[in-house]
């Protein structure tokens, strides 16, 4: 999921700009460290793939964060990128 909002960073942009680049870690090196294909990291960095629970756990172990950090980034991004105009009408039950 990508967005046209220039002020909304994807979790992948944060991964790249706040972790990989400052630490001098390539996408390939991260992929090898977590046992995933480099294309998976590339897809996250380029906003083509969401961060799953499994990926959040792997990233947290490799980068010294928590799985919750990555999952909250993903959930916040998805909520802010949601276009309510594309959502169906919902009748409140309460």
Backbone as JSON Lines, residues from 0, in Angstrom:
{"i":0,"aa":"X","n":[0.84,-1.17,0.0],"ca":[0.0,0.0,0.0],"c":[0.89,1.24,0.0]}
{"i":1,"aa":"X","n":[0.73,2.09,-0.96],"ca":[1.45,3.34,-1.0],"c":[0.46,4.48,-0.98]}
{"i":2,"aa":"X","n":[0.94,5.65,-0.64],"ca":[0.06,6.81,-0.53],"c":[0.68,7.99,-1.25]}
{"i":3,"aa":"X","n":[-0.15,8.94,-1.61],"ca":[0.35,10.15,-2.26],"c":[0.61,11.25,-1.25]}
{"i":4,"aa":"X","n":[0.34,11.01,0.02],"ca":[0.59,12.0,1.07],"c":[2.1,12.1,1.3]}
{"i":5,"aa":"X","n":[2.72,13.25,0.96],"ca":[4.17,13.36,1.09],"c":[4.65,13.43,2.55]}
{"i":6,"aa":"X","n":[3.73,13.61,3.48],"ca":[4.1,13.73,4.89],"c":[3.94,12.42,5.66]}
{"i":7,"aa":"X","n":[3.5,11.38,4.98],"ca":[3.26,10.1,5.62],"c":[4.35,9.12,5.21]}
{"i":8,"aa":"X","n":[5.16,8.72,6.17],"ca":[6.26,7.78,5.9],"c":[5.78,6.35,6.05]}
{"i":9,"aa":"X","n":[6.19,5.51,5.12],"ca":[5.88,4.09,5.26],"c":[6.82,3.47,6.29]}
{"i":10,"aa":"X","n":[6.43,2.34,6.87],"ca":[7.35,1.65,7.78],"c":[8.68,1.32,7.08]}
{"i":11,"aa":"X","n":[8.62,1.04,5.79],"ca":[9.84,0.74,5.04],"c":[10.77,1.93,4.93]}
{"i":12,"aa":"X","n":[10.2,3.12,4.76],"ca":[11.03,4.33,4.73],"c":[11.72,4.53,6.07]}
{"i":13,"aa":"X","n":[11.0,4.25,7.15],"ca":[11.59,4.38,8.48],"c":[12.67,3.33,8.67]}
{"i":14,"aa":"X","n":[12.41,2.11,8.22],"ca":[13.43,1.05,8.29],"c":[14.7,1.5,7.58]}
{"i":15,"aa":"X","n":[14.55,2.02,6.38],"ca":[15.71,2.43,5.59],"c":[16.42,3.65,6.19]}
{"i":16,"aa":"X","n":[15.66,4.7,6.46],"ca":[16.25,5.99,6.84],"c":[16.68,6.09,8.3]}
{"i":17,"aa":"X","n":[16.03,5.33,9.18],"ca":[16.34,5.42,10.61],"c":[17.18,4.26,11.13]}
{"i":18,"aa":"X","n":[17.26,3.18,10.36],"ca":[18.01,2.02,10.82],"c":[19.1,1.61,9.83]}
{"i":19,"aa":"X","n":[18.72,1.21,8.64],"ca":[19.7,0.66,7.71],"c":[20.77,1.66,7.31]}
{"i":20,"aa":"X","n":[20.38,2.82,6.82],"ca":[21.38,3.81,6.39],"c":[22.27,4.28,7.53]}
{"i":21,"aa":"X","n":[21.72,4.71,8.67],"ca":[22.61,5.17,9.75],"c":[23.55,4.09,10.29]}
{"i":22,"aa":"X","n":[23.08,2.83,10.27],"ca":[23.9,1.74,10.79],"c":[24.8,1.13,9.72]}
{"i":23,"aa":"X","n":[24.67,1.59,8.48],"ca":[25.49,1.05,7.4],"c":[25.17,-0.39,7.07]}
{"i":24,"aa":"X","n":[23.89,-0.76,7.19],"ca":[23.46,-2.13,6.92],"c":[22.73,-2.15,5.59]}
{"i":25,"aa":"X","n":[23.15,-3.04,4.69],"ca":[22.47,-3.16,3.41],"c":[21.2,-3.99,3.57]}
{"i":26,"aa":"X","n":[20.29,-3.84,2.63],"ca":[19.09,-4.66,2.63],"c":[19.47,-6.13,2.52]}
{"i":27,"aa":"X","n":[20.47,-6.42,1.72],"ca":[20.94,-7.8,1.56],"c":[21.45,-8.37,2.89]}
{"i":28,"aa":"X","n":[22.23,-7.59,3.61],"ca":[22.79,-8.05,4.89],"c":[21.67,-8.3,5.91]}
{"i":29,"aa":"X","n":[20.68,-7.4,5.96],"ca":[19.55,-7.6,6.86],"c":[18.79,-8.87,6.49]}
{"i":30,"aa":"X","n":[18.55,-9.05,5.2],"ca":[17.83,-10.24,4.74],"c":[18.55,-11.51,5.16]}
{"i":31,"aa":"X","n":[19.85,-11.55,4.98],"ca":[20.63,-12.73,5.36],"c":[20.58,-12.95,6.88]}
{"i":32,"aa":"X","n":[20.62,-11.87,7.65],"ca":[20.61,-11.98,9.11],"c":[19.3,-12.56,9.63]}
{"i":33,"aa":"X","n":[18.19,-12.28,8.93],"ca":[16.89,-12.76,9.41],"c":[16.39,-13.97,8.63]}
{"i":34,"aa":"X","n":[17.16,-14.42,7.66],"ca":[16.8,-15.62,6.92],"c":[15.65,-15.44,5.94]}
{"i":35,"aa":"X","n":[15.54,-14.26,5.37],"ca":[14.49,-13.97,4.39],"c":[15.14,-13.51,3.09]}
{"i":36,"aa":"X","n":[14.41,-13.59,1.98],"ca":[14.97,-13.12,0.71],"c":[15.13,-11.6,0.71]}
{"i":37,"aa":"X","n":[16.14,-11.14,0.0],"ca":[16.39,-9.7,-0.09],"c":[15.18,-8.99,-0.7]}
{"i":38,"aa":"X","n":[14.46,-9.68,-1.57],"ca":[13.28,-9.07,-2.2],"c":[12.2,-8.72,-1.16]}
{"i":39,"aa":"X","n":[12.13,-9.47,-0.08],"ca":[11.16,-9.17,0.98],"c":[11.49,-7.84,1.64]}
{"i":40,"aa":"X","n":[12.77,-7.61,1.93],"ca":[13.2,-6.35,2.53],"c":[13.0,-5.21,1.53]}
{"i":41,"aa":"X","n":[13.36,-5.44,0.28],"ca":[13.19,-4.42,-0.75],"c":[11.72,-4.04,-0.9]}
{"i":42,"aa":"X","n":[10.84,-5.02,-0.87],"ca":[9.41,-4.74,-0.99],"c":[8.91,-3.9,0.19]}
{"i":43,"aa":"X","n":[9.39,-4.18,1.38],"ca":[9.01,-3.37,2.55],"c":[9.54,-1.95,2.4]}
{"i":44,"aa":"X","n":[10.81,-1.83,2.05],"ca":[11.44,-0.51,1.91],"c":[10.72,0.34,0.86]}
{"i":45,"aa":"X","n":[10.25,-0.29,-0.21],"ca":[9.59,0.44,-1.28],"c":[8.06,0.51,-1.13]}
{"i":46,"aa":"X","n":[7.55,0.1,0.03],"ca":[6.13,0.22,0.31],"c":[5.24,-0.75,-0.44]}
{"i":47,"aa":"X","n":[5.81,-1.83,-0.93],"ca":[5.04,-2.82,-1.68],"c":[4.58,-3.99,-0.8]}
{"i":48,"aa":"X","n":[5.08,-4.05,0.42],"ca":[4.75,-5.16,1.32],"c":[4.6,-4.61,2.73]}
{"i":49,"aa":"X","n":[3.59,-5.09,3.41],"ca":[3.37,-4.69,4.81],"c":[4.26,-5.51,5.73]}
{"i":50,"aa":"X","n":[4.46,-4.99,6.92],"ca":[5.23,-5.71,7.93],"c":[4.28,-6.63,8.69]}
{"i":51,"aa":"X","n":[4.52,-7.93,8.58],"ca":[3.71,-8.94,9.26],"c":[4.2,-9.13,10.69]}
{"i":52,"aa":"X","n":[3.45,-9.89,11.45],"ca":[3.87,-10.21,12.82],"c":[5.22,-10.92,12.8]}
{"i":53,"aa":"X","n":[5.38,-11.89,11.9],"ca":[6.65,-12.61,11.81],"c":[7.8,-11.67,11.46]}
{"i":54,"aa":"X","n":[7.58,-10.81,10.47],"ca":[8.64,-9.87,10.06],"c":[8.95,-8.89,11.19]}
{"i":55,"aa":"X","n":[7.93,-8.45,11.92],"ca":[8.15,-7.55,13.05],"c":[9.05,-8.2,14.09]}
{"i":56,"aa":"X","n":[8.81,-9.48,14.35],"ca":[9.63,-10.2,15.32],"c":[11.07,-10.31,14.83]}
{"i":57,"aa":"X","n":[11.23,-10.66,13.55],"ca":[12.57,-10.8,12.98],"c":[13.32,-9.47,12.98]}
{"i":58,"aa":"X","n":[12.66,-8.4,12.55],"ca":[13.3,-7.07,12.55],"c":[13.69,-6.65,13.95]}
{"i":59,"aa":"X","n":[12.83,-6.94,14.91],"ca":[13.13,-6.53,16.29],"c":[14.38,-7.22,16.81]}
{"i":60,"aa":"X","n":[14.54,-8.49,16.49],"ca":[15.72,-9.22,16.94],"c":[16.99,-8.72,16.26]}
{"i":61,"aa":"X","n":[16.89,-8.42,14.98],"ca":[18.06,-7.98,14.22],"c":[18.46,-6.55,14.55]}
{"i":62,"aa":"X","n":[17.49,-5.7,14.89],"ca":[17.77,-4.27,15.02],"c":[17.63,-3.73,16.45]}
{"i":63,"aa":"X","n":[17.4,-4.62,17.41],"ca":[17.36,-4.2,18.81],"c":[16.14,-3.38,19.17]}
{"i":64,"aa":"X","n":[15.01,-3.67,18.54],"ca":[13.78,-2.98,18.88],"c":[12.8,-4.01,19.45]}
{"i":65,"aa":"X","n":[11.52,-3.71,19.37],"ca":[10.51,-4.67,19.79],"c":[9.6,-4.96,18.61]}
{"i":66,"aa":"X","n":[8.94,-6.12,18.6],"ca":[7.97,-6.38,17.54],"c":[6.85,-5.35,17.54]}
{"i":67,"aa":"X","n":[6.47,-4.9,18.73],"ca":[5.39,-3.91,18.84],"c":[5.74,-2.61,18.12]}
{"i":68,"aa":"X","n":[7.0,-2.22,18.15],"ca":[7.44,-1.01,17.46],"c":[7.08,-1.09,15.98]}
{"i":69,"aa":"X","n":[7.43,-2.21,15.34],"ca":[7.19,-2.38,13.91],"c":[5.72,-2.54,13.6]}
{"i":70,"aa":"X","n":[4.99,-3.26,14.45],"ca":[3.56,-3.45,14.22],"c":[2.78,-2.16,14.4]}
{"i":71,"aa":"X","n":[3.19,-1.34,15.35],"ca":[2.52,-0.04,15.55],"c":[2.81,0.89,14.38]}
{"i":72,"aa":"X","n":[4.04,0.87,13.87],"ca":[4.35,1.66,12.67],"c":[3.45,1.25,11.51]}
{"i":73,"aa":"X","n":[3.32,-0.05,11.31],"ca":[2.5,-0.56,10.21],"c":[1.04,-0.2,10.39]}
{"i":74,"aa":"X","n":[0.5,-0.42,11.58],"ca":[-0.91,-0.13,11.83],"c":[-1.2,1.37,11.69]}
{"i":75,"aa":"X","n":[-0.33,2.19,12.22],"ca":[-0.5,3.65,12.12],"c":[-0.46,4.09,10.67]}
{"i":76,"aa":"X","n":[0.48,3.57,9.92],"ca":[0.59,3.92,8.51],"c":[-0.69,3.52,7.76]}
{"i":77,"aa":"X","n":[-1.15,2.3,7.96],"ca":[-2.32,1.83,7.24],"c":[-3.57,2.64,7.58]}
{"i":78,"aa":"X","n":[-3.72,2.99,8.85],"ca":[-4.88,3.8,9.24],"c":[-4.82,5.2,8.63]}
{"i":79,"aa":"X","n":[-3.65,5.81,8.63],"ca":[-3.52,7.16,8.08],"c":[-3.62,7.17,6.55]}
{"i":80,"aa":"X","n":[-3.25,6.07,5.92],"ca":[-3.31,5.99,4.46],"c":[-4.69,5.57,3.95]}
{"i":81,"aa":"X","n":[-5.54,5.13,4.85],"ca":[-6.86,4.66,4.47],"c":[-7.69,5.8,3.87]}
{"i":82,"aa":"X","n":[-8.26,5.54,2.72],"ca":[-9.15,6.51,2.09],"c":[-10.58,6.13,2.45]}
{"i":83,"aa":"X","n":[-11.18,6.9,3.34],"ca":[-12.52,6.57,3.82],"c":[-13.56,6.61,2.69]}
{"i":84,"aa":"X","n":[-13.27,7.34,1.63],"ca":[-14.21,7.41,0.5],"c":[-14.34,6.05,-0.18]}
{"i":85,"aa":"X","n":[-13.34,5.2,-0.06],"ca":[-13.37,3.88,-0.67],"c":[-14.05,2.83,0.21]}
{"i":86,"aa":"X","n":[-14.42,3.21,1.41],"ca":[-15.01,2.26,2.36],"c":[-16.53,2.23,2.19]}
{"i":87,"aa":"X","n":[-17.13,1.07,2.44],"ca":[-18.6,0.98,2.32],"c":[-19.29,1.7,3.47]}
{"i":88,"aa":"X","n":[-20.56,2.01,3.25],"ca":[-21.36,2.6,4.31],"c":[-21.58,1.55,5.39]}
{"i":89,"aa":"X","n":[-21.48,1.95,6.64],"ca":[-21.66,1.04,7.75],"c":[-22.73,1.63,8.67]}
{"i":90,"aa":"X","n":[-23.67,0.81,9.08],"ca":[-24.72,1.23,10.0],"c":[-24.25,0.93,11.41]}
{"i":91,"aa":"X","n":[-24.3,1.93,12.26],"ca":[-23.87,1.74,13.64],"c":[-24.85,0.82,14.37]}
{"i":92,"aa":"X","n":[-24.31,-0.12,15.12],"ca":[-25.14,-1.06,15.88],"c":[-25.29,-0.66,17.34]}
{"i":93,"aa":"X","n":[-24.64,0.42,17.73],"ca":[-24.76,0.87,19.13],"c":[-25.24,2.29,19.2]}
